[in-house]
């Protein structure tokens, strides 16, 4: 599932460049978001900027994905999946498992 605005962009990209996306040659993989040259993936910085230009909150989506995966997967798996250090994945796992009870108790005391 992707946001509708992103789905429209992906559909448009697929219609315009099916030759770039589909490749039967394993030695020369095709990318959904090809870079320059098309045999290389688009840089993460450029992709990030383009998503932002279209109103797609990449940082919020990334953080949500990290929280969801840190809740359901081992920190080592999250580390490999997202390409982050194991200590960072462990911190995300701790953050994801934080109980809201402490937060709610603090809110009650402040009233």
CORSUL-V9847 format. One record per residue. N is the residue number from 1. RES is the residue in one small letter. PHI is phi in radians with two decimals (NA if undefined). OMEGA is omega as a letter, one per 40 degrees, with the letter a starting at -180 (* if undefined). BURIAL is + if it has 9 or more other ideal C-beta (glycine too) atoms within 8 Angstrom, else -. Layout:
BEGIN
N:RES:PHI:OMEGA:BURIAL, N:RES:PHI:OMEGA:BURIAL
END
This chain:
BEGIN
1:x:NA:i:-, 2:x:-2.26:i:-, 3:x:-1.00:a:-, 4:x:-0.95:a:-, 5:x:-1.15:i:+, 6:x:-1.27:i:+, 7:x:-1.05:i:+, 8:x:-1.09:a:-, 9:x:-1.12:i:+, 10:x:-1.17:i:+, 11:x:-1.04:i:-, 12:x:-1.11:i:-, 13:x:-1.09:i:+, 14:x:-1.13:i:+, 15:x:-1.17:a:-, 16:x:-1.36:a:-, 17:x:-2.39:a:-, 18:x:-1.08:i:-, 19:x:-1.16:i:-, 20:x:-1.27:a:+, 21:x:-1.45:a:+, 22:x:-1.75:i:-, 23:x:-2.46:i:-, 24:x:-1.65:a:-, 25:x:-1.67:a:-, 26:x:-1.09:a:-, 27:x:-1.21:a:-, 28:x:-2.23:a:-, 29:x:-1.14:i:-, 30:x:-1.74:a:+, 31:x:-2.06:i:+, 32:x:-1.08:i:-, 33:x:-2.08:a:-, 34:x:-1.19:i:+, 35:x:-1.78:i:+, 36:x:-2.12:e:-, 37:x:-1.33:a:-, 38:x:-1.05:i:+, 39:x:-1.36:i:-, 40:x:-2.04:i:+, 41:x:-1.25:i:-, 42:x:-1.14:a:+, 43:x:-1.16:a:-, 44:x:-1.11:i:-, 45:x:-1.13:i:-, 46:x:-1.15:i:+, 47:x:-1.09:i:+, 48:x:-1.02:a:+, 49:x:-1.12:a:-, 50:x:-1.17:i:-, 51:x:-1.09:i:+, 52:x:-1.09:i:+, 53:x:-1.05:a:-, 54:x:-1.66:i:+, 55:x:1.32:a:-, 56:x:-1.78:a:+, 57:x:-1.33:a:-, 58:x:-1.12:a:+, 59:x:-1.13:i:-, 60:x:-1.10:i:-, 61:x:-1.14:i:+, 62:x:-1.10:a:-, 63:x:-1.12:i:-, 64:x:-1.11:i:-, 65:x:-1.08:i:+, 66:x:-1.09:a:+, 67:x:-1.10:a:+, 68:x:-1.07:a:+, 69:x:-1.21:i:+, 70:x:-1.16:i:+, 71:x:-1.28:a:+, 72:x:-1.85:a:-, 73:x:-2.12:i:+, 74:x:-1.17:a:-, 75:x:-1.00:i:+, 76:x:-1.15:i:-, 77:x:-1.16:i:+, 78:x:-1.06:i:+, 79:x:-1.03:i:+, 80:x:-1.18:a:-, 81:x:-1.12:a:-, 82:x:-1.76:i:+, 83:x:1.22:i:-, 84:x:-1.94:i:+, 85:x:-1.13:i:-, 86:x:-0.98:i:+, 87:x:-1.15:i:-, 88:x:-1.16:i:+, 89:x:-1.09:i:+, 90:x:-1.14:i:+, 91:x:-1.10:i:-, 92:x:-1.10:i:+, 93:x:-1.10:i:+, 94:x:-1.12:i:-, 95:x:-1.09:a:+, 96:x:-1.17:a:+, 97:x:-1.64:i:-, 98:x:-1.08:a:-, 99:x:-1.38:i:-, 100:x:-1.34:a:-, 101:x:-1.04:i:-, 102:x:-1.11:i:-, 103:x:-1.11:a:-, 104:x:-1.14:i:-, 105:x:-1.11:i:-, 106:x:-1.14:i:-, 107:x:-1.11:a:-, 108:x:-1.11:a:-, 109:x:-1.19:a:-, 110:x:-1.38:a:-, 111:x:-1.53:*:-
END
